Amino acid sequence: MRINGLEYHVETAGDKEPLLLLHGFTGNGNTWNDTVAMLRDEFRCIVVDIIGHGKTEKPDDPGRYDITKAAADLRAVLQALGIRRASVLGYSMGGRLALTFAVRYPQMVDKLVLESASPGLKTEAERLARRERDEQLAERILAGGIEAFVSHWENLPLFASQKQLPAGVRGKIRKQRLENDPAGLANSLRGMGTGAQPSWWGRLSELHFPVLLATGEWDAKFCRIAGEMEERLPHAKKIIFSHAGHAIHVEDPKKFGTMVKGFLKNC
């Protein structure tokens, strides 16, 4: 799909209420296969490979990865599909993008599900420090190659709980991460990393549609962020999944899919 000058890879499944699904950093649309399998009978699942990832084009200019430009691309995707309003589910980086889309185009959002996501960093000092760390990581990806980076990434404390997954599942996750393009990941960090994006903390009170905040109990940082977000959002519901970390949809896909379906259908 040609969107704002870029080739975007988009897949759909189902034909009912539209639901846009946005994966995390190092992921692609296949991350959502288990979730889509549970939701496709009730929703029209629209799965996008975010710029820099999967089969979507990976331009050389980091500025093209700006999160507000990526949100404008999502608007164009929905418009190209004839969709005026959709629910949005985003995980981690995809959650930041989902929230950006919701802030920029609230009239296009029915309900919002944020899994292990944040509105960004509150101060410019925090954003500057994060941009510096993201630049170092981008250089590491380009210098060391994708295999060395993936080995580093999967051993971060953030993903420690994934080591409890069956070997076959872990192997599948690693294989998918290894399919990434180093330049695409580096530019994603530079253009739409947490330090590069605007802070949306001050805009949360403007979102008057239902929001589900999902975190895993072993992910203390994002549980805290979700608690702060819940206080500022007018219509938020927070769920903490037991025996799960950052990537709930991977670690407990059946429970996650059931919770998301219940929220979207009954809220």
Secondary structure, 3 states (H helix, E strand, C coil): CEECCEECCEEEECCCEEEEEECCCCCCHHHHHHHHHHHCCCEEEEEECCCCCCCCCCCCCHHHHCHHHHHHHHHHHHHHCCCCCEEEEEECHHHHHHHHHHHHCHHHEEEEEEECCCCCCCCHHHHHHHHHHHHHHHHHHHHHCHHHHHHHHCCCHHHHHHHHCCHHHHHHHHHHHHCCCHHHHHHHHHHHCCCCCCCCHHHHHHCCCCEEEEEECCCHHHHHHHHHHHHHCCCEEEEEECCCCCCHHHHCHHHHHHHHHHHHHHC
